Amino acid sequence: MAFKLTINGIAQKDMRLFNNKETFDIVKTLDKMESIGQMGEPIHADLNVWVYRVGRVRIFFQKKGKNEIMILTIAKGIGPLVKKRCM
């Protein structure tokens, strides 16, 4: 089953912050998410926000409906700004 992957504007801007290898790994992971869907773990039991780790990079996303995933932000580490973007 193919999944529809949507990348919001913040995540698109975040992509500019990574070096070539990190970008390659992120794109490869997004392709994998598009084909198999659910990856990672929830960051909080009550929130529909999930995180998947790619090396030192974390991809934060929400599951929308049965076969849609929205990428919220992509960041190195986790800080207050990342948490705010996901809420």
C-alpha positions in Angstrom: 0.0 0.0 0.0 1.4 3.4 -1.0 1.1 6.3 1.4 0.7 9.9 0.5 3.5 11.9 2.1 3.0 15.7 2.6 5.9 17.9 3.7 4.9 21.2 5.2 6.8 24.5 4.6 8.7 24.4 7.8 10.1 20.9 7.1 11.0 22.0 3.5 13.0 24.9 5.0 14.6 22.6 7.5 16.0 20.4 4.7 18.4 23.3 3.7 20.2 23.0 7.0 21.7 19.5 6.4 24.8 18.4 4.6 24.7 16.2 1.5 24.9 12.8 3.4 22.2 13.8 5.9 20.0 15.0 3.1 20.5 11.8 1.1 19.6 9.7 4.3 16.5 11.8 4.9 15.2 11.5 1.4 15.9 7.8 1.4 13.9 7.5 4.7 11.0 9.6 3.3 10.9 7.3 0.3 10.7 4.3 2.6 8.0 6.0 4.7 6.0 6.6 1.5 6.1 2.9 0.6 5.6 1.3 4.0 4.0 4.1 6.1 4.2 3.8 9.9 7.7 4.1 11.3 9.1 5.5 14.5 7.4 6.0 17.8 4.9 8.4 19.4 6.4 11.3 21.3 3.5 11.4 23.6 0.6 9.1 24.3 -2.1 11.8 23.8 -0.7 13.5 20.7 -0.7 12.2 17.2 2.9 13.2 16.7 5.5 10.6 15.9 9.3 10.7 15.6 11.6 8.6 13.5 15.3 8.9 14.0 17.9 8.9 11.1 21.3 9.0 12.7 21.4 12.4 14.5 18.4 13.7 12.6 14.8 13.3 13.7 11.8 13.4 11.5 8.6 14.5 13.2 5.3 13.6 11.6 1.6 13.1 12.0 -0.6 10.3 10.7 -3.5 11.8 8.8 -6.2 9.3 8.0 -5.5 5.7 7.0 -2.8 6.3 4.4 -1.5 9.8 4.7 1.5 11.1 6.6 2.4 14.8 7.1 6.0 15.7 7.8 6.0 18.5 10.5 9.7 19.3 11.0 13.1 17.7 10.5 15.8 18.6 13.1 19.1 17.6 14.7 18.4 17.0 18.3 15.3 18.1 20.1 14.7 21.4 21.7 11.9 23.8 22.6 11.5 25.1 19.1 11.0 21.6 17.7 8.5 20.8 20.4 6.6 24.0 19.7 6.5 23.2 15.9 4.9 19.8 16.6 2.1 21.0 18.9 
